[in-house]
Amino acid sequence: MVLTVKPILTCNINCLYCYQHDFHPHLGSKGTQTQVKIDWEAIKGSVKQAFEKKITKYLVFHGGEPTLLPLDKVKEICEIVKGYGGRVGIQTNGYLINDEWIELFKRYRFTIGISIDGPGPLNAGRGFFDASGQRINPASDKYTEKVMENLRRLRREGLSVGIICVLNRFNGLNPQRQKLKEWLLELREIGIKHGNLNLAFIDDKKLKPLLELKPEEAKECYLDLAEFIFSYPDLDYQPFRQFVNNLLGRGLESCHMTGCDVEATEGEINIDAQGRIINCTRLIRDGQPTLRKGGLDGKPEFHRSLHLYRLPMHEGGCGGCRYWCVCMGGCPAEGWDFKTDRPDWYSKTRTCMAIYALYEYIEGRLKALIPSITTVPDYVSKLPVEAQLESVIARRRHEKDFNPLGF
């Protein structure tokens, strides 16, 4: 579980597909958060409570853009985490990183995530955009060049760096996808070998056809990248490696695959500008985050996942799906009601086709290598219906495991 500190949800850039666009000055914006006062004492109090309750050992500064925060306040929180023997990280667009931030990263041994979708035109969904959605140049191109420069500099300083890359129509289709793979190999050469390759999800109907991959395209993209990543044992990009672990019963990795409760998100627990405990900001609608039910003590339930489990696939649910036990309907923020053609938390993920195909591909490779292997879907499918639910939820809570090799 990750504790995420989000004192600011504004950003120095305004990427077209950002799921926090309600706080950014571009298409669909309802204003910015520039007037929100940050209560640092309340934030520090919530951080202390989280570590005292042993809810997590890892805190991440997130946003918006966390490098807009005052360094002295970030240092104070780092000292608190250090006092509890915890670790710190940051997820940033990388544009504002300077000598002072690098010194901080080195002092507290940050793990650093940089959001970037590739070099040059592959990064065209990120940067600066005017009110009509047109990308502003040369500022946006210079932004991409600066981030690439900072990536190289962070590695020269010996810091741990990964990337979050959003797969969209600028980098997820061929021939651009081939250039993306070449770029990932270039990053490998400088020691950047891990990160997340996430499919874009766009709710805005004007932007959706410009950015989001269609289901068949997303499926093709994931299968192609899986073949590529599994060709290099030292590349650790998600969800590909996580899906292997999920199939082998090593818990359920990736918050997208854990039956997330929209009222008490667990993969990511957030602290906002007032020190309140809020749910994952992927679930923000109309600019308003929601308070986490039960605060730090809240226990997730599985109403959505159980609903999808009981709803047949032909009716838009997951009933009868071989991979529900390692997916649980996917991320609710990606939920899409295909009947009404609108986002819906309680519907299954819009990336269902790609997820199913990726699990099927990985399971096929595992069985080809070790024919006698038992995967989680094999194990669960042999149980009575009631026991299937108990088994999946127990594994979700890390209460039960099984040996895929049978000994």
VEXDREN-2710 file (C-alpha; in Angstrom, 1 decimal):
% VEXDREN-2710
k/r/px/py/pz
1/MET/0.0/0.0/0.0
2/VAL/1.3/3.5/-0.9
3/LEU/0.6/6.7/1.1
4/THR/0.5/9.5/-1.4
5/VAL/0.8/13.1/-0.3
6/LYS/-1.0/15.5/-2.8
7/PRO/-1.0/19.0/-1.3
8/ILE/-1.4/20.5/-4.8
9/LEU/-3.3/19.3/-7.8
10/THR/-2.3/22.1/-10.1
11/CYS/0.5/21.6/-12.6
12/ASN/3.1/23.6/-14.6
13/ILE/1.9/21.9/-17.8
14/ASN/-1.5/20.8/-19.0
15/CYS/-1.4/17.4/-20.7
16/LEU/-4.5/16.7/-22.8
17/TYR/-5.3/13.3/-21.2
18/CYS/-4.6/14.1/-17.6
19/TYR/-7.3/12.6/-15.3
20/GLN/-7.0/15.6/-13.0
21/HIS/-7.9/18.1/-15.8
22/ASP/-10.5/19.8/-13.7
23/PHE/-7.6/21.6/-11.9
24/HIS/-5.7/22.5/-15.1
25/PRO/-6.2/25.4/-17.5
26/HIS/-7.2/23.6/-20.6
27/LEU/-10.2/21.9/-22.3
28/GLY/-12.9/20.8/-19.9
29/SER/-11.3/22.8/-17.0
30/LYS/-13.5/24.1/-14.3
31/GLY/-10.8/26.3/-12.8
32/THR/-7.6/25.8/-10.8
33/GLN/-6.6/25.1/-7.3
34/THR/-4.3/28.1/-7.0
35/GLN/-6.2/29.6/-4.1
36/VAL/-6.2/26.5/-1.9
37/LYS/-4.2/27.0/1.3
38/ILE/-2.0/24.1/2.2
39/ASP/-2.2/23.1/5.9
40/TRP/1.3/21.6/6.4
41/GLU/0.7/20.8/10.1
42/ALA/-2.4/18.8/9.3
43/ILE/-0.5/17.0/6.5
44/LYS/2.3/16.1/8.8
45/GLY/-0.1/14.9/11.5
46/SER/-1.8/12.6/9.0
47/VAL/1.6/11.3/7.8
48/LYS/2.6/10.5/11.4
49/GLN/-0.7/8.7/12.1
50/ALA/-0.3/6.6/9.0
51/PHE/3.2/5.4/10.0
52/GLU/2.3/4.9/13.6
53/LYS/-0.6/2.7/12.5
54/LYS/1.9/0.8/10.3
55/ILE/-0.4/1.3/7.3
56/THR/2.6/1.7/5.0
57/LYS/6.3/2.0/4.8
58/TYR/6.4/4.1/1.6
59/LEU/5.3/7.7/1.0
60/VAL/5.1/9.3/-2.5
61/PHE/4.9/13.0/-3.3
62/HIS/2.4/13.4/-6.1
63/GLY/0.2/16.0/-7.6
64/GLY/-0.6/17.8/-9.8
65/GLU/3.1/18.6/-10.0
66/PRO/5.0/18.0/-6.6
67/THR/8.1/20.0/-7.7
68/LEU/5.9/23.1/-7.3
69/LEU/5.9/22.5/-3.6
70/PRO/8.3/24.4/-1.3
71/LEU/11.5/22.3/-0.7
72/ASP/11.6/23.1/3.1
73/LYS/8.1/21.6/3.6
74/VAL/9.0/18.5/1.6
75/LYS/12.1/18.1/3.7
76/GLU/10.0/18.2/6.9
77/ILE/7.9/15.4/5.7
78/CYS/10.9/13.4/4.6
79/GLU/12.3/13.7/8.1
80/ILE/9.1/12.3/9.6
81/VAL/9.2/9.3/7.2
82/LYS/12.9/8.8/7.9
83/GLY/12.1/8.7/11.7
84/TYR/9.8/5.8/11.1
85/GLY/12.3/3.9/9.0
86/GLY/10.1/4.5/5.9
87/ARG/11.0/5.3/2.3
88/VAL/10.1/8.2/0.1
89/GLY/9.4/8.7/-3.6
90/ILE/8.1/11.2/-6.1
91/GLN/6.1/11.1/-9.3
92/THR/6.9/14.2/-11.4
93/ASN/6.8/15.4/-15.0
94/GLY/10.5/16.1/-14.5
95/TYR/10.5/19.6/-16.0
96/LEU/11.4/21.6/-12.9
97/ILE/14.0/19.3/-11.4
98/ASN/17.1/21.4/-10.5
99/ASP/20.2/21.2/-8.3
100/GLU/18.2/21.6/-5.1
101/TRP/15.8/18.9/-5.9
102/ILE/18.6/16.5/-6.9
103/GLU/20.3/17.2/-3.6
104/LEU/17.1/16.4/-1.8
105/PHE/16.6/13.2/-3.8
106/LYS/20.1/12.0/-2.9
107/ARG/19.9/12.9/0.8
108/TYR/16.7/10.9/1.3
109/ARG/17.3/8.2/-1.3
110/PHE/14.2/8.9/-3.3
111/THR/12.8/6.6/-5.8
112/ILE/11.8/8.8/-8.8
113/GLY/9.1/8.3/-11.3
114/ILE/9.1/10.5/-14.4
115/SER/5.9/10.9/-16.5
116/ILE/6.9/10.9/-20.2
117/ASP/5.4/9.1/-23.2
118/GLY/8.5/8.9/-25.4
119/PRO/10.8/11.2/-27.3
120/GLY/9.7/13.9/-29.8
121/PRO/6.3/13.4/-31.3
122/LEU/5.6/10.3/-29.2
123/ASN/5.2/12.8/-26.3
124/ALA/2.6/14.9/-28.2
125/GLY/-0.2/14.3/-25.6
126/ARG/1.9/16.1/-23.0
127/GLY/3.0/19.7/-22.7
128/PHE/1.3/23.0/-23.2
129/PHE/-2.1/23.4/-24.9
130/ASP/-4.3/26.3/-25.7
131/ALA/-8.0/26.6/-25.0
132/SER/-8.9/24.9/-28.3
133/GLY/-6.7/21.9/-27.5
134/GLN/-3.9/22.8/-29.8
135/ARG/-0.3/22.1/-28.7
136/ILE/1.8/25.2/-28.1
137/ASN/5.2/25.0/-29.7
138/PRO/8.2/25.4/-29.5
139/ALA/7.4/25.4/-25.7
140/SER/6.1/21.9/-25.7
141/ASP/9.0/20.5/-27.7
142/LYS/11.5/22.2/-25.4
143/TYR/9.6/20.7/-22.4
144/THR/10.1/17.2/-23.8
145/GLU/13.8/17.9/-24.5
146/LYS/14.3/19.3/-20.9
147/VAL/12.7/16.2/-19.4
148/MET/14.9/13.9/-21.4
149/GLU/17.9/15.9/-20.3
150/ASN/16.8/15.6/-16.7
151/LEU/16.3/11.8/-17.0
152/ARG/19.9/11.4/-18.1
153/ARG/21.2/13.7/-15.4
154/LEU/19.3/11.8/-12.6
155/ARG/21.0/8.6/-13.8
156/ARG/24.4/10.3/-13.9
157/GLU/23.8/11.2/-10.2
158/GLY/23.2/7.5/-9.5
159/LEU/19.5/8.0/-8.6
160/SER/16.8/5.3/-9.0
161/VAL/14.5/6.3/-11.8
162/GLY/11.5/4.7/-13.5
163/ILE/9.0/6.1/-16.0
164/ILE/5.2/6.2/-16.3
165/CYS/4.3/6.1/-19.9
166/VAL/0.7/6.5/-21.1
167/LEU/-0.1/4.5/-24.2
168/ASN/-2.2/6.5/-26.5
169/ARG/-2.6/7.3/-30.2
170/PHE/0.7/9.2/-30.4
171/ASN/2.9/6.3/-29.2
172/GLY/0.8/3.1/-29.1
173/LEU/0.2/2.6/-32.8
174/ASN/2.7/1.5/-35.4
175/PRO/5.1/2.8/-36.6
176/GLN/5.3/5.0/-33.5
177/ARG/5.2/1.9/-31.2
178/GLN/8.4/0.6/-32.8
179/LYS/10.0/3.9/-32.0
180/LEU/8.7/3.6/-28.4
181/LYS/10.4/0.2/-28.1
182/GLU/13.6/1.6/-29.4
183/TRP/13.4/4.4/-26.9
184/LEU/12.9/2.0/-24.0
185/LEU/16.1/0.2/-25.1
186/GLU/17.9/3.6/-25.1
187/LEU/16.7/4.1/-21.5
188/ARG/17.9/0.6/-20.7
189/GLU/21.4/1.6/-21.8
190/ILE/21.5/4.4/-19.1
191/GLY/20.1/2.2/-16.4
192/ILE/16.3/3.0/-16.6
193/LYS/14.7/-0.5/-16.8
194/HIS/11.4/-0.2/-14.9
195/GLY/8.1/1.6/-14.9
196/ASN/4.5/1.5/-15.9
197/LEU/3.1/1.4/-19.4
198/ASN/-0.6/2.4/-18.8
199/LEU/-3.3/2.6/-21.4
200/ALA/-4.8/6.0/-21.7
201/PHE/-8.4/6.4/-20.5
202/ILE/-10.3/9.5/-21.7
203/ASP/-13.8/10.4/-20.5
204/ASP/-14.1/13.6/-22.6
205/LYS/-15.9/12.6/-25.8
206/LYS/-14.1/15.3/-27.8
207/LEU/-10.7/14.1/-26.8
208/LYS/-11.4/10.4/-26.6
209/PRO/-11.1/9.6/-30.3
210/LEU/-8.0/11.7/-30.6
211/LEU/-6.1/10.0/-27.7
212/GLU/-7.5/6.7/-26.5
213/LEU/-6.7/3.5/-28.3
214/LYS/-9.7/1.5/-29.5
215/PRO/-10.2/-1.9/-27.8
216/GLU/-8.7/-3.8/-30.6
217/GLU/-5.8/-1.4/-30.9
218/ALA/-5.1/-1.6/-27.1
219/LYS/-5.1/-5.4/-27.3
220/GLU/-2.6/-5.4/-30.2
221/CYS/-0.4/-2.8/-28.4
222/TYR/-0.3/-4.8/-25.2
223/LEU/0.5/-8.1/-26.9
224/ASP/3.3/-6.5/-29.0
225/LEU/4.8/-4.8/-26.0
226/ALA/4.6/-8.0/-23.9
227/GLU/6.6/-9.9/-26.6
228/PHE/9.1/-7.2/-26.5
229/ILE/9.5/-6.8/-22.8
230/PHE/9.7/-10.6/-22.1
231/SER/12.6/-10.7/-24.6
232/TYR/14.7/-8.7/-22.0
233/PRO/14.9/-10.4/-18.6
234/ASP/16.1/-7.2/-16.9
235/LEU/13.2/-5.0/-18.2
236/ASP/10.6/-4.7/-15.4
237/TYR/7.7/-2.8/-16.9
238/GLN/4.1/-3.2/-15.6
239/PRO/1.5/-4.5/-15.9
240/PHE/3.4/-7.3/-17.8
241/ARG/5.6/-8.6/-15.0
242/GLN/2.8/-8.1/-12.5
243/PHE/0.4/-10.2/-14.5
244/VAL/2.9/-13.1/-14.3
245/ASN/2.9/-12.8/-10.5
246/ASN/-0.9/-12.6/-10.4
247/LEU/-1.3/-15.8/-12.4
248/LEU/1.2/-17.6/-10.2
249/GLY/-0.7/-16.6/-7.0
250/ARG/1.9/-14.2/-5.6
251/GLY/-0.8/-11.9/-4.2
252/LEU/-2.6/-9.5/-6.5
253/GLU/-0.2/-6.8/-7.7
254/SER/-1.2/-3.5/-9.3
255/CYS/-4.0/-1.6/-7.7
256/HIS/-5.9/-1.8/-11.0
257/MET/-6.4/-5.6/-10.4
258/THR/-7.3/-5.7/-6.7
259/GLY/-11.1/-5.1/-6.6
260/CYS/-10.6/-1.4/-5.6
261/ASP/-13.4/0.0/-3.4
262/VAL/-14.4/3.4/-4.7
263/GLU/-15.4/4.5/-1.1
264/ALA/-12.1/3.3/0.5
265/THR/-9.4/2.9/-2.1
266/GLU/-6.5/0.9/-0.8
267/GLY/-3.8/0.7/-3.5
268/GLU/-3.4/4.4/-3.0
269/ILE/-4.4/6.3/0.1
270/ASN/-4.1/10.1/-0.4
271/ILE/-3.5/13.0/1.9
272/ASP/-4.8/16.3/0.5
273/ALA/-3.9/20.0/1.1
274/GLN/-5.9/20.1/4.3
275/GLY/-4.4/16.8/5.7
276/ARG/-7.6/14.9/4.9
277/ILE/-7.6/11.3/3.9
278/ILE/-9.1/11.1/0.5
279/ASN/-9.6/8.4/-2.1
280/CYS/-7.5/7.9/-5.3
281/THR/-7.8/11.0/-7.4
282/ARG/-8.3/9.0/-10.5
283/LEU/-11.9/8.8/-9.2
284/ILE/-12.3/12.6/-9.2
285/ARG/-15.4/13.8/-11.0
286/ASP/-16.4/17.5/-11.4
287/GLY/-13.3/18.6/-9.5
288/GLN/-14.2/17.1/-6.2
289/PRO/-12.1/14.4/-4.4
290/THR/-14.0/12.1/-2.0
291/LEU/-13.1/11.5/1.6
292/ARG/-12.0/7.9/2.3
293/LYS/-14.6/6.0/4.2
294/GLY/-13.2/5.3/7.7
295/GLY/-10.1/7.5/7.0
296/LEU/-6.9/5.6/7.6
297/ASP/-8.8/2.8/9.4
298/GLY/-11.2/2.2/6.6
299/LYS/-11.5/-1.4/5.3
300/PRO/-12.2/-1.9/1.6
301/GLU/-15.3/-3.9/0.6
302/PHE/-15.8/-5.6/-2.7
303/HIS/-19.3/-4.5/-3.8
304/ARG/-18.4/-3.6/-7.3
305/SER/-16.2/-6.7/-8.0
306/LEU/-18.9/-9.0/-6.6
307/HIS/-21.5/-7.3/-8.7
308/LEU/-19.4/-7.8/-11.8
309/TYR/-18.7/-11.4/-10.8
310/ARG/-22.4/-12.1/-10.7
311/LEU/-23.3/-10.2/-13.8
312/PRO/-22.9/-12.4/-17.0
313/MET/-20.3/-11.2/-19.6
314/HIS/-23.0/-10.8/-22.2
315/GLU/-24.7/-8.3/-20.0
316/GLY/-21.5/-6.3/-19.5
317/GLY/-20.2/-8.0/-16.4
318/CYS/-17.4/-10.5/-15.6
319/GLY/-19.5/-13.6/-14.8
320/GLY/-17.9/-16.7/-16.3
321/CYS/-14.6/-14.8/-17.2
322/ARG/-11.6/-17.0/-16.6
323/TYR/-9.5/-14.1/-15.5
324/TRP/-11.9/-12.3/-13.1
325/CYS/-10.0/-14.0/-10.3
326/VAL/-6.8/-12.0/-11.3
327/CYS/-8.5/-8.8/-12.5
328/MET/-11.7/-8.3/-10.4
329/GLY/-13.1/-6.0/-13.1
330/GLY/-10.1/-3.7/-13.3
331/CYS/-9.8/-0.1/-12.1
332/PRO/-13.2/1.6/-11.4
333/ALA/-11.9/4.9/-12.7
334/GLU/-11.6/3.1/-16.1
335/GLY/-15.1/1.7/-15.9
336/TRP/-17.2/2.3/-19.0
337/ASP/-20.9/1.6/-19.5
338/PHE/-20.9/0.5/-23.2
339/LYS/-24.7/0.6/-23.3
340/THR/-25.0/4.3/-22.4
341/ASP/-21.5/5.1/-23.7
342/ARG/-20.4/6.9/-20.6
343/PRO/-18.0/6.5/-17.7
344/ASP/-19.3/4.4/-14.8
345/TRP/-17.4/3.3/-11.7
346/TYR/-19.5/0.2/-11.3
347/SER/-18.9/-1.1/-14.8
348/LYS/-15.9/-3.1/-15.7
349/THR/-12.8/-1.5/-17.1
350/ARG/-12.9/-0.3/-20.7
351/THR/-9.6/-2.0/-21.3
352/CYS/-11.1/-5.4/-20.7
353/MET/-10.2/-6.8/-24.1
354/ALA/-6.5/-5.9/-23.7
355/ILE/-6.3/-7.2/-20.2
356/TYR/-8.0/-10.5/-21.1
357/ALA/-5.7/-11.0/-24.1
358/LEU/-2.6/-10.2/-22.1
359/TYR/-3.5/-12.7/-19.4
360/GLU/-4.3/-15.3/-22.0
361/TYR/-1.0/-14.8/-23.7
362/ILE/1.1/-14.9/-20.5
363/GLU/-0.8/-18.0/-19.2
364/GLY/-0.2/-19.7/-22.6
365/ARG/3.6/-19.0/-22.4
366/LEU/3.7/-20.3/-18.8
367/LYS/2.0/-23.5/-19.7
368/ALA/4.2/-24.0/-22.8
369/LEU/7.3/-23.7/-20.6
370/ILE/6.0/-25.8/-17.6
371/PRO/3.0/-27.9/-18.8
372/SER/2.3/-29.2/-15.3
373/ILE/1.9/-25.7/-13.8
374/THR/-1.3/-24.7/-12.0
375/THR/-2.3/-21.1/-12.5
376/VAL/-4.7/-19.2/-10.3
377/PRO/-7.5/-19.5/-12.9
378/ASP/-6.9/-23.3/-12.9
379/TYR/-7.1/-23.5/-9.2
380/VAL/-10.1/-21.2/-8.7
381/SER/-12.2/-22.8/-11.5
382/LYS/-12.2/-26.2/-9.7
383/LEU/-13.7/-24.7/-6.5
384/PRO/-17.5/-24.3/-5.8
385/VAL/-18.8/-20.9/-6.6
386/GLU/-18.9/-19.7/-3.0
387/ALA/-15.4/-20.9/-2.4
388/GLN/-14.2/-19.2/-5.6
389/LEU/-15.2/-15.8/-4.1
390/GLU/-13.6/-16.6/-0.7
391/SER/-10.4/-17.7/-2.4
392/VAL/-10.0/-14.6/-4.6
393/ILE/-10.8/-12.2/-1.7
394/ALA/-8.4/-14.1/0.6
395/ARG/-5.6/-13.8/-1.9
396/ARG/-6.5/-10.1/-2.4
397/ARG/-6.0/-9.6/1.3
398/HIS/-2.8/-11.7/1.2
399/GLU/-4.4/-14.2/3.6
400/LYS/-4.0/-17.3/1.4
401/ASP/-1.7/-18.5/-1.3
402/PHE/-1.0/-21.7/-3.2
403/ASN/1.9/-23.4/-4.9
404/PRO/1.7/-23.3/-8.7
405/LEU/4.1/-26.2/-9.0
406/GLY/2.2/-28.4/-6.7
407/PHE/4.9/-29.0/-4.1
END
